[in-house]
């Protein structure tokens, strides 16, 4: 099934993680680590992002940043592609270094920035790579030492992070105490896990919410409460709105097929027959795109209806590009039976002017 598009916009806080292929090391020497750090600092100097927290582990990295004048996908491509080329040259190797594409999560800043900064910077301690906070203070491979005032990094925005910890006179002291309190918390799967579980602080909270009869909007690419998810959704372009799939009712595949057939002036029989007439091919591509990328059906669901293979649906989506679905979106069948209209697919983005990216490293 095609990957979900990335969420991004200037001013959005991102938690980014990248891991080595087969969990192998991506940093073999201090030269490697300094190369990676130089690439981070270059992006800051170029105005592409602000960096609040970071750590380099032997086989992965964590980064907390806010995008500015360059999309996150472009920034990460600059970091990772150049780093891999140099790494392979230095160590006389070939091929991929990172496992799949990097993971990125849009975060609710006022709720999670402090938690994420602490969580990221305690990675070295949790992994046993440093034995205590005193040693973490001296370690050059995370942003903790700069926030602790032990080193100065012009490219790391320590001032902004410390502003979350009170007045400038006490902010650093408050930050250090806050980090110390987090040592015993250990691994925090709710900060990196999926969707609703992550945003609500764990599976127990999800169950409790369900027992209370509450429903929360959630998406695996967003760390934040239900209101934040809805706020982000209201700012996304048409494609990303579809991918988020809140609790609203969606049309079934048969109804979708009927609407697509009417839009492209083909019969249902032709749509499912495997014919190669141009209008039929276009209709099949539209059916695949809308069904998978916008209504959230699996590729297998659409493939079964059309009578083709899963890989065929994937190829049609890749080849077809975004389809014109205004006629389908305005259909009365998209309205809730109680008279409440569904989220419209063609509403313009208004709040954050969020972009979507589906790029690999």
C-alpha positions as CSV (number, residue, x, y, z in Angstrom):
1,X,0.0,0.0,0.0
2,X,1.4,3.5,-0.8
3,X,3.0,5.4,2.0
4,X,1.1,8.2,3.8
5,X,2.2,11.6,2.8
6,X,4.4,13.6,5.1
7,X,3.0,16.6,6.9
8,X,5.0,19.8,6.8
9,X,4.7,23.6,6.9
10,X,6.9,26.5,7.9
11,X,6.7,26.8,11.7
12,X,5.7,23.2,12.4
13,X,7.6,21.3,15.1
14,X,8.9,17.9,13.9
15,X,10.3,15.0,15.8
16,X,12.6,13.1,13.3
17,X,14.2,9.7,13.6
18,X,16.5,7.8,11.3
19,X,17.9,4.3,11.7
20,X,20.6,2.3,10.1
21,X,19.7,-0.5,7.7
22,X,19.4,-3.8,9.6
23,X,20.0,-1.7,12.7
24,X,23.7,-1.4,11.7
25,X,25.8,1.5,12.8
26,X,25.6,4.7,10.9
27,X,28.4,6.4,12.8
28,X,31.7,4.6,13.0
29,X,34.0,7.5,13.9
30,X,34.0,11.0,15.3
31,X,34.6,12.1,11.7
32,X,31.3,10.6,10.8
33,X,29.5,12.3,13.6
34,X,31.1,15.7,12.9
35,X,30.1,15.4,9.2
36,X,26.5,14.9,10.3
37,X,26.6,17.8,12.7
38,X,28.1,20.1,10.1
39,X,25.2,19.3,7.9
40,X,22.7,20.2,10.6
41,X,24.5,23.5,11.3
42,X,24.5,24.3,7.6
43,X,20.7,24.0,7.4
44,X,20.3,26.3,10.3
45,X,22.7,28.9,8.8
46,X,20.7,28.7,5.5
47,X,17.5,29.4,7.3
48,X,16.0,26.0,6.6
49,X,15.2,25.0,10.1
50,X,15.6,25.7,13.8
51,X,17.1,22.8,15.9
52,X,16.0,22.4,19.6
53,X,17.2,18.9,20.5
54,X,19.3,16.2,18.9
55,X,21.3,13.1,19.6
56,X,23.6,10.8,17.6
57,X,23.4,7.1,18.7
58,X,25.5,4.4,17.1
59,X,22.8,3.1,14.7
60,X,20.2,5.9,14.7
61,X,19.6,9.6,15.4
62,X,16.9,11.8,16.9
63,X,16.2,15.4,15.9
64,X,13.6,17.9,17.2
65,X,13.3,20.8,14.8
66,X,11.0,23.4,13.3
67,X,10.9,24.0,9.6
68,X,11.4,27.5,8.1
69,X,12.1,28.3,4.5
70,X,12.7,24.8,3.2
71,X,10.4,21.8,3.4
72,X,11.5,19.1,5.8
73,X,11.8,16.5,3.0
74,X,14.3,18.8,1.2
75,X,16.3,19.4,4.3
76,X,16.5,15.8,5.2
77,X,17.5,14.9,1.7
78,X,20.4,17.4,2.0
79,X,21.5,15.9,5.2
80,X,21.2,12.2,4.5
81,X,22.1,12.0,0.8
82,X,25.4,13.9,1.3
83,X,26.2,12.1,4.5
84,X,25.7,8.7,2.9
85,X,27.9,9.6,0.0
86,X,30.7,10.7,2.3
87,X,30.2,7.8,4.7
88,X,30.5,5.2,1.9
89,X,33.6,6.9,0.5
90,X,35.3,7.1,3.9
91,X,34.5,3.4,4.7
92,X,34.8,2.0,1.2
93,X,31.3,0.6,1.1
94,X,28.4,0.8,-1.3
95,X,24.6,0.8,-1.1
96,X,22.0,2.1,1.3
97,X,22.9,3.1,4.8
98,X,19.6,4.1,6.3
99,X,16.6,1.8,6.9
100,X,13.7,2.9,4.6
101,X,12.9,6.6,4.9
102,X,13.3,8.6,8.0
103,X,10.3,8.9,10.4
104,X,8.8,12.3,11.1
105,X,6.0,13.3,13.6
106,X,4.3,16.7,13.7
107,X,4.2,17.7,17.4
108,X,2.0,19.9,19.5
109,X,4.6,22.3,20.7
110,X,3.1,23.8,23.9
111,X,2.4,20.3,25.3
112,X,5.3,18.2,24.1
113,X,8.4,20.3,23.4
114,X,9.7,20.0,26.9
115,X,9.0,16.3,27.1
116,X,10.7,15.6,23.7
117,X,13.8,17.6,24.5
118,X,14.3,15.7,27.7
119,X,13.5,12.3,26.1
120,X,15.9,12.9,23.2
121,X,18.8,14.0,25.3
122,X,18.5,11.2,27.8
123,X,18.9,8.6,25.0
124,X,22.7,8.3,25.6
125,X,22.1,7.7,29.3
126,X,19.3,5.1,28.8
127,X,21.5,3.2,26.3
128,X,24.4,3.1,28.8
129,X,26.7,5.1,26.5
130,X,27.2,7.6,29.4
131,X,27.0,6.6,33.0
132,X,25.5,9.7,34.5
133,X,24.4,13.3,33.9
134,X,27.9,14.6,34.7
135,X,29.3,12.5,31.8
136,X,26.4,13.5,29.6
137,X,27.4,17.2,30.2
138,X,30.7,16.5,28.5
139,X,29.4,14.3,25.7
140,X,29.6,16.2,22.3
141,X,27.1,14.0,20.5
142,X,23.8,15.4,21.9
143,X,22.3,18.8,22.4
144,X,22.2,18.4,26.2
145,X,25.7,19.9,26.8
146,X,24.7,23.2,25.0
147,X,21.5,23.5,27.1
148,X,23.4,22.8,30.2
149,X,25.8,25.6,29.3
150,X,28.9,23.5,29.0
151,X,29.5,24.1,25.3
152,X,28.3,26.8,22.9
153,X,26.7,25.9,19.6
154,X,25.5,28.9,17.6
155,X,23.3,26.7,15.4
156,X,21.3,25.1,18.3
157,X,18.5,27.3,19.6
158,X,19.0,26.9,23.3
159,X,17.4,30.2,24.1
160,X,14.0,29.2,22.8
161,X,14.1,25.9,24.6
162,X,15.1,27.4,27.9
163,X,12.3,30.0,27.6
164,X,9.9,27.1,28.4
165,X,11.6,26.7,31.8
166,X,10.9,30.1,33.4
167,X,12.8,33.4,33.7
168,X,16.2,33.6,32.1
169,X,17.8,33.7,35.6
170,X,16.5,30.3,36.6
171,X,15.7,28.6,33.3
172,X,18.8,26.6,33.0
173,X,18.6,25.3,36.6
174,X,14.9,24.4,36.0
175,X,15.8,22.6,32.8
176,X,18.5,20.5,34.5
177,X,16.2,19.6,37.3
178,X,13.5,18.6,34.8
179,X,15.9,16.3,33.0
180,X,17.0,14.7,36.2
181,X,13.4,13.9,37.1
182,X,13.0,12.1,33.8
183,X,15.9,9.6,34.3
184,X,13.7,7.0,36.0
185,X,11.0,7.2,33.4
186,X,13.0,5.0,31.0
187,X,11.8,4.4,27.5
188,X,8.7,6.4,26.5
189,X,6.8,4.5,23.8
190,X,3.9,7.0,24.0
191,X,6.3,9.6,22.5
192,X,7.3,7.6,19.5
193,X,4.5,5.0,19.0
194,X,1.6,5.2,16.7
195,X,-1.3,7.6,16.4
196,X,-3.9,7.6,19.1
197,X,-1.8,5.6,21.6
198,X,1.0,8.1,21.3
199,X,-1.1,11.2,21.5
200,X,-3.1,10.1,24.5
201,X,-0.1,8.9,26.5
202,X,-0.4,5.2,26.3
203,X,-2.9,2.4,25.6
204,X,-4.4,2.6,29.1
205,X,-5.5,6.2,28.4
206,X,-7.1,5.1,25.1
207,X,-9.1,2.4,26.8
208,X,-10.2,4.8,29.6
209,X,-11.3,7.4,27.0
210,X,-13.3,4.7,25.2
211,X,-15.0,3.7,28.4
212,X,-16.0,7.3,28.9
213,X,-17.5,7.3,25.5
214,X,-15.1,9.9,24.2
215,X,-13.7,9.8,20.6
216,X,-10.4,11.5,19.7
217,X,-9.1,12.5,16.3
218,X,-5.7,10.8,15.8
219,X,-3.1,10.2,13.1
220,X,0.1,8.2,13.3
221,X,2.0,11.3,11.9
222,X,0.8,13.6,14.7
223,X,1.7,13.9,18.4
224,X,-1.0,15.9,20.1
225,X,-4.5,15.9,21.5
226,X,-7.6,15.6,19.4
227,X,-8.1,19.3,19.1
228,X,-4.6,19.7,17.8
229,X,-5.1,17.0,15.2
230,X,-8.3,18.7,14.0
231,X,-6.4,22.0,13.8
232,X,-3.7,20.5,11.7
233,X,-6.3,18.8,9.5
234,X,-8.0,22.1,8.8
235,X,-4.8,23.4,7.4
236,X,-3.8,20.5,5.2
237,X,-4.2,20.3,1.4
238,X,-6.9,18.1,-0.1
239,X,-4.7,14.9,-0.2
240,X,-3.6,15.1,3.4
241,X,-7.1,15.7,4.6
242,X,-8.2,12.5,3.0
243,X,-5.3,10.5,4.5
244,X,-6.1,11.5,8.0
245,X,-9.5,9.9,8.0
246,X,-11.3,11.1,11.1
247,X,-14.3,9.3,12.4
248,X,-16.6,10.4,9.6
249,X,-18.4,8.0,7.3
250,X,-16.9,7.2,4.0
251,X,-18.6,6.0,0.8
252,X,-18.3,2.3,0.0
253,X,-16.2,1.0,-2.9
254,X,-19.3,0.3,-5.1
255,X,-20.6,3.8,-4.7
256,X,-17.1,5.2,-5.5
257,X,-16.9,3.0,-8.6
258,X,-20.3,4.3,-9.7
259,X,-19.2,7.9,-9.3
260,X,-15.9,7.4,-11.1
261,X,-17.7,5.6,-13.9
262,X,-20.1,8.6,-14.3
263,X,-17.2,11.0,-14.2
264,X,-15.3,9.3,-16.9
265,X,-18.3,8.1,-18.9
266,X,-17.5,4.4,-18.7
267,X,-19.6,1.5,-17.5
268,X,-19.0,-0.5,-14.3
269,X,-18.4,-3.5,-16.6
270,X,-15.7,-1.7,-18.5
271,X,-14.1,-0.5,-15.2
272,X,-13.8,-4.1,-14.0
273,X,-13.1,-5.8,-17.3
274,X,-9.4,-5.1,-17.9
275,X,-10.1,-3.1,-21.1
276,X,-7.4,-0.7,-22.3
277,X,-9.6,2.0,-23.8
278,X,-8.1,5.4,-22.7
279,X,-11.1,6.5,-20.7
280,X,-11.3,3.1,-18.9
281,X,-7.6,3.3,-17.9
282,X,-8.1,6.8,-16.6
283,X,-11.1,5.8,-14.6
284,X,-9.2,2.8,-13.1
285,X,-6.4,5.1,-12.1
286,X,-8.8,7.6,-10.5
287,X,-10.6,4.7,-8.6
288,X,-7.2,3.5,-7.3
289,X,-6.0,6.9,-6.2
290,X,-9.2,8.0,-4.5
291,X,-9.9,4.7,-2.9
292,X,-6.4,4.2,-1.4
293,X,-4.9,7.7,-1.0
294,X,-8.0,9.7,-0.1
295,X,-10.6,7.4,1.3
296,X,-8.2,5.0,3.1
297,X,-9.1,1.7,1.6
298,X,-6.3,-0.8,1.3
299,X,-4.8,-1.6,-2.1
300,X,-6.1,-5.1,-1.7
301,X,-9.7,-3.8,-1.3
302,X,-9.5,-1.8,-4.5
303,X,-7.7,-4.6,-6.4
304,X,-10.3,-7.1,-5.5
305,X,-13.1,-4.9,-6.7
306,X,-11.3,-4.1,-10.0
307,X,-10.2,-7.6,-10.5
308,X,-6.5,-6.8,-10.7
309,X,-3.4,-7.5,-8.5
310,X,-2.3,-5.3,-5.6
311,X,0.9,-4.4,-7.5
312,X,-1.3,-3.2,-10.4
313,X,-3.2,-0.8,-8.1
314,X,0.1,0.5,-6.7
315,X,1.5,1.1,-10.2
316,X,-1.7,2.9,-11.2
317,X,-1.5,5.2,-8.2
318,X,2.2,6.0,-8.9
319,X,1.6,6.6,-12.6
320,X,-1.7,8.4,-12.3
321,X,-0.9,11.3,-10.0
322,X,-3.5,13.2,-8.1
323,X,-6.9,12.9,-9.7
324,X,-9.6,15.5,-10.3
325,X,-12.3,14.5,-7.9
326,X,-14.3,17.7,-7.5
327,X,-17.4,16.1,-9.1
328,X,-17.2,13.1,-6.8
329,X,-16.6,15.2,-3.7
330,X,-19.7,17.3,-4.3
331,X,-21.9,14.1,-4.4
332,X,-24.8,14.1,-1.9
333,X,-23.8,10.5,-1.0
334,X,-20.8,12.0,0.9
335,X,-23.2,13.5,3.5
336,X,-23.8,12.0,6.8
337,X,-27.3,10.4,7.1
338,X,-28.1,12.7,10.0
339,X,-27.6,15.7,7.8
340,X,-24.1,16.5,8.9
341,X,-21.8,17.1,6.0
342,X,-18.5,15.1,5.8
343,X,-15.1,16.8,5.7
344,X,-15.0,18.2,2.2
345,X,-12.1,17.0,0.1
346,X,-11.8,20.3,-1.8
347,X,-11.8,22.8,1.0
348,X,-8.8,25.2,0.8
349,X,-6.1,25.1,3.4
350,X,-6.4,28.1,5.7
351,X,-4.5,27.8,9.0
352,X,-1.0,26.6,8.5
353,X,-0.9,26.2,4.7
354,X,0.5,22.7,5.3
355,X,2.3,20.9,2.5
356,X,2.6,17.2,2.1
357,X,5.6,15.2,1.0
358,X,6.0,11.6,0.1
359,X,9.7,11.5,-0.6
360,X,12.3,9.0,0.3
361,X,15.7,9.8,1.7
